[in-house]
Amino acid sequence: MIASVRGPVVDVALDHVVIDCAGVGYRVLVTPATVGSLRRGEEATLLTSMIVREDSMTLYGFTEPDARSLFTLLQTVTGVGPRLAMATLAVLEPDALRRALADSDVKALTAVPGVGKRVAERLVVELRDKVDAPTTARPDGAVVAPVPGTIRDQVAEALVGLGFTTGPADKAVTAILTDEPDADASTVLRKSLALLGKTA
């Protein structure tokens, strides 16, 4: 099994990157937030989970061990495969996902494309006791919940990673979210790319 890949980024796409490892390009599916953190030509290391099917071998990549662990944990729930697990992490960053599960926040989970109320409830029932609610400590010792990255921030970062400058990227994302405030990250990213293509 391939547990990680390291090398220069040779391609950055909407939902994946290609990492050159000793002359072999590995296509790794990633979240918009991860796309936004990578730059073509720069060296990167991704922790990976390899999913083997009869007709395919697919790599899913993560920048943090926590995200990869949650990716694996999500798939222990009936009806949740790797693509749905990845979509969940694209919408809810690890801390936000842990809090949603610990707090039985079905509404937050149903914000993920493909996760209906029944699947969300199943996720809560099966996983809430397997995760701890994330917390962060303030300098005065008080414990507060972290603020997860918003879809707007994730998509803007992804667009910058694809080569667009910050100003136009922010403007495009804002325009799409103004028209569709409930759109998921992948939809916003796709429509923002289309909008930027028209103005290029």
Buried (B, 14 or more C-beta within 10 A) or exposed (E): EEEBBEBBBEEBEEBBBBBBEEEEBBEBBBBBBBBBBBBBEEEBEBBBBEBEEEEEEBBBBBBEEBBBBBBEBBBEBEEBEBBBBBBBBBBBBBBBBBBBBBEBBBEBBBBBBBBEEEBBBBBBEBBBEEBEEBEEEEEEEEEEEEEBBBBBBBBBBBBBBBEBEEEBBBBBBEEBBEEEEEBBBBBBBBBBBEBBEEEE
